[in-house]
Amino acid sequence: MSAITDAAPAPRAGGGIGGSVRDSLVVAKRNLIRMKRIPEVVLFGLIQPIMFVVLFTYVFGGSIQVGGSLSQQAYREFLMAGIFAQTVTFATAGAGAGIADDMHKGLIDRFRSLPMARGAVLTGRTLADLAQTAVTLVVLAGVALLIGWRTHNGIPKALAAFALLLLLGYAFSWIGALIGLTVRTPEAATSGGLIWLFPLTFISNAFVDSNNLPTFFRHIAEWNPFSTTVQAARELFGNLPPGFQTPEAWPMRHAILASVLWSVLILLVFRTLAVRKYRRAAG
């Protein structure tokens, strides 16, 4: 008998879209299990938006005018779409930090040795973040209902509004993925993931009526993809206050369509850039 044995060939990853989907779901499951074992990550992700709801509703609610009214109830309903949108976009920083942490610890090198689709690592991570964001939105919506927020256009349109919000959050998570692959540490990814989000969310219609902004900032807010999704969610929730004048800008007049177009464009561009960056980094 020969003492030399042939080495078994390394297993191959399943080809095509089906194999990529399976690999992505496996990575997503891994990240969800990790989140389950570190519940404080989810808990801290809930605290900030709840604080924003309480502070803006009870501290600023009677002093910010929307639709010509200072009604606290009108502002409460006007506000919630902005808080929901801010919550899904701020998850971007967590996505970037998580990927940067995996790169820093060498986990990406372990994934490289496995027979799996390259893009599955990033897709799985962003899908897990999307699931966490969805849970956060459910809890936040419950808090909003407790303080008096209501929808007025029926459950199907409300669900459509949440779908648009999650689509925006998923698209933005790929921006976080690209940042996480570009920087060297999780701390840098967190800072890099937040620094651009503050002007994006505050130069918008999230917390104030964009008609009341100075001309320069008003134009930025009206063409801001974040503002577009906020406007679309308000329309679907039925949360536009009486007397509210919709801005003339095309994204505001066709907010639902514009929201989908913005989110899909961001998703396609930044997913392409992130996967390309990942292949170079892992090459």
C-alpha positions in Angstrom: 0.0 0.0 0.0 1.4 3.4 -0.9 2.3 5.6 1.9 1.4 8.6 -0.1 -2.2 9.7 0.0 -3.8 12.4 -2.1 -4.9 15.4 -0.2 -8.7 15.9 -0.3 -9.6 18.9 -2.4 -11.0 21.9 -0.6 -14.8 22.1 -0.8 -16.2 24.6 -3.2 -18.8 27.2 -2.5 -22.1 26.8 -4.1 -22.1 28.8 -7.2 -24.6 31.3 -8.5 -27.1 33.5 -6.7 -28.5 30.6 -4.6 -25.0 29.9 -3.1 -24.4 33.6 -2.4 -27.8 33.9 -0.6 -27.1 30.8 1.5 -23.7 32.2 2.5 -25.2 35.6 3.3 -27.8 34.1 5.5 -25.2 32.0 7.4 -23.2 35.2 8.1 -26.3 37.1 9.1 -27.2 34.3 11.6 -23.8 34.5 13.1 -24.1 38.2 13.6 -27.6 37.8 15.1 -26.4 35.2 17.6 -23.6 37.6 18.5 -26.1 40.4 19.1 -28.2 38.1 21.2 -25.2 37.3 23.4 -24.5 41.0 23.9 -27.9 42.4 24.6 -26.5 45.7 25.8 -25.8 46.6 22.2 -29.5 46.4 21.4 -30.4 48.2 24.7 -28.2 51.1 24.1 -29.4 51.3 20.5 -32.9 51.8 21.9 -32.1 54.4 24.6 -31.0 57.2 22.3 -34.1 57.4 20.0 -36.4 57.1 23.0 -34.5 60.1 24.6 -35.0 62.1 21.4 -38.7 61.3 21.4 -39.2 62.5 24.9 -36.9 65.5 24.7 -38.3 66.9 21.4 -41.9 66.1 22.3 -42.0 67.6 25.8 -39.2 70.1 25.7 -39.5 71.6 22.2 -43.0 70.4 21.3 -44.8 73.6 22.2 -42.3 76.0 20.7 -41.7 74.7 17.2 -44.2 75.8 14.6 -45.4 73.3 11.9 -48.1 74.1 9.4 -48.7 77.5 11.1 -49.5 75.8 14.4 -47.7 75.4 17.7 -49.9 72.5 18.8 -47.9 70.0 20.8 -50.0 67.1 19.3 -49.4 68.3 15.8 -45.7 68.5 16.4 -45.7 65.1 18.0 -47.1 63.5 14.9 -44.9 65.6 12.6 -41.8 64.6 14.6 -42.1 60.8 14.7 -41.3 60.1 11.1 -38.1 62.1 11.6 -37.2 60.2 14.7 -37.8 56.9 12.9 -35.6 58.0 10.0 -32.9 59.2 12.3 -32.9 55.8 14.1 -32.5 53.7 11.0 -29.7 55.9 9.6 -27.8 56.2 12.9 -27.5 52.4 12.7 -24.9 53.0 10.0 -22.3 53.8 12.6 -22.8 50.4 14.3 -22.5 48.6 10.9 -19.3 50.3 10.2 -17.8 49.7 13.6 -18.8 46.0 13.5 -17.1 45.4 10.1 -14.0 47.4 11.3 -13.9 45.2 14.4 -14.0 42.0 12.3 -11.2 43.3 10.1 -9.1 44.4 13.1 -9.5 41.0 14.8 -8.6 39.0 11.7 -12.0 37.4 11.4 -12.2 38.5 7.7 -9.1 36.4 7.1 -10.9 33.4 8.5 -13.9 33.9 6.2 -11.5 34.1 3.3 -10.3 30.5 4.0 -13.9 29.2 3.8 -15.6 28.2 0.5 -18.1 31.1 0.5 -19.1 34.0 -1.8 -16.9 37.1 -1.1 -19.8 39.5 -0.9 -21.7 37.3 1.5 -19.7 38.6 4.5 -20.9 42.2 4.0 -24.4 41.2 2.9 -24.8 39.0 6.0 -23.6 41.8 8.3 -25.9 44.4 6.8 -28.9 42.0 6.9 -28.2 41.3 10.6 -28.1 45.1 11.2 -31.3 45.5 9.3 -33.0 42.9 11.6 -31.8 44.8 14.7 -33.0 48.1 13.3 -36.4 46.6 12.6 -36.7 45.4 16.2 -35.6 48.9 17.4 -38.3 50.5 15.2 -41.0 48.2 16.6 -40.1 49.2 20.2 -39.8 52.9 19.3 -43.2 52.8 17.6 -44.7 51.3 20.8 -43.2 54.2 22.8 -44.5 56.7 20.3 -48.0 55.2 20.6 -47.8 55.6 24.4 -47.0 59.3 24.2 -49.9 59.9 21.8 -48.6 59.4 18.2 -51.1 58.0 15.8 -51.3 57.0 12.1 -54.4 58.0 10.1 -54.2 56.2 6.8 -54.6 52.6 7.8 -52.3 49.7 8.6 -51.2 49.0 5.0 -49.9 52.5 4.4 -48.2 52.5 7.8 -46.4 49.3 7.0 -45.4 50.8 3.7 -43.9 53.8 5.5 -41.9 51.5 7.8 -40.7 49.6 4.7 -39.4 52.8 3.1 -37.6 53.6 6.4 -36.0 50.2 6.6 -35.0 50.4 2.9 -33.2 53.8 3.6 -31.6 52.3 6.7 -30.4 49.2 4.7 -29.0 51.5 1.9 -27.1 53.6 4.5 -25.7 50.5 6.2 -23.6 50.0 3.0 -22.1 53.4 3.5 -21.2 52.2 7.0 -19.8 49.0 5.5 -17.5 51.0 3.2 -16.4 53.2 6.1 -15.7 50.2 8.2 -13.5 48.7 5.5 -11.6 51.9 4.9 -10.6 52.9 8.5 -8.2 51.0 10.7 -10.1 50.7 14.0 -13.7 50.3 15.2 -13.4 53.6 17.1 -12.5 55.4 13.9 -15.4 53.7 12.1 -17.9 54.9 14.8 -16.6 58.5 14.5 -16.5 58.4 10.7 -20.0 56.9 10.7 -21.5 59.6 12.8 -19.7 62.8 11.7 -21.6 63.1 8.4 -24.9 61.9 9.7 -25.4 64.9 12.0 -25.6 67.5 9.2 -27.5 65.0 7.0 -30.3 64.6 9.6 -30.4 68.1 11.0 -30.3 70.0 7.7 -33.5 68.3 6.8 -37.2 68.3 7.5 -36.9 65.8 10.3 -37.4 68.1 13.3 -38.6 71.4 11.7 -40.7 72.5 8.8 -38.2 73.0 6.0 -40.2 75.9 4.7 -38.9 77.8 7.8 -35.3 77.3 7.0 -33.0 79.9 5.4 -33.1 79.6 1.6 -29.7 77.9 1.2 -30.4 75.3 3.8 -34.0 74.9 2.6 -32.8 73.8 -0.9 -30.4 71.3 0.7 -33.1 69.9 2.9 -35.6 69.5 0.1 -33.1 67.5 -2.0 -31.8 65.5 0.9 -32.6 61.7 0.5 -33.1 61.6 4.3 -35.8 64.4 4.0 -37.4 62.6 1.1 -38.0 59.5 3.1 -39.2 61.5 6.1 -41.7 63.3 3.9 -42.9 60.0 2.3 -43.3 58.4 5.8 -45.4 61.4 7.0 -47.6 61.2 3.9 -48.2 57.4 4.5 -48.7 57.8 8.2 -51.1 60.7 7.6 -49.0 62.9 9.9 -48.8 66.1 7.9 -50.4 68.8 10.1 -53.4 70.9 8.9 -52.2 73.9 6.9 -48.8 72.3 6.0 -47.5 73.5 2.7 -45.6 70.9 0.8 -42.4 72.4 -0.7 -42.3 72.8 -4.5 -39.1 70.7 -5.0 -39.7 67.6 -7.0 -38.6 65.1 -4.2 -41.0 66.7 -1.8 -43.9 66.6 -4.3 -43.2 63.0 -5.3 -41.8 61.8 -2.0 -42.7 58.1 -2.1 -41.2 57.6 -5.6 -38.2 59.8 -4.8 -37.6 57.9 -1.6 -37.4 54.6 -3.4 -35.2 56.0 -6.1 -32.8 57.6 -3.6 -32.5 54.4 -1.5 -32.0 52.1 -4.5 -29.4 54.4 -6.0 -27.5 54.7 -2.7 -27.7 50.9 -2.2 -26.4 50.1 -5.7 -23.5 52.6 -5.6 -22.2 51.9 -2.1 -22.7 48.1 -2.2 -20.6 48.1 -5.4 -17.9 50.2 -3.8 -18.0 48.2 -0.5 -17.7 44.8 -2.2 -14.9 46.1 -4.4 -13.1 47.5 -1.3 -13.6 44.2 0.6 -12.1 42.2 -2.3 -9.0 44.4 -2.4 -8.7 44.3 1.4 -9.1 40.6 1.6 -7.0 39.9 -1.5 
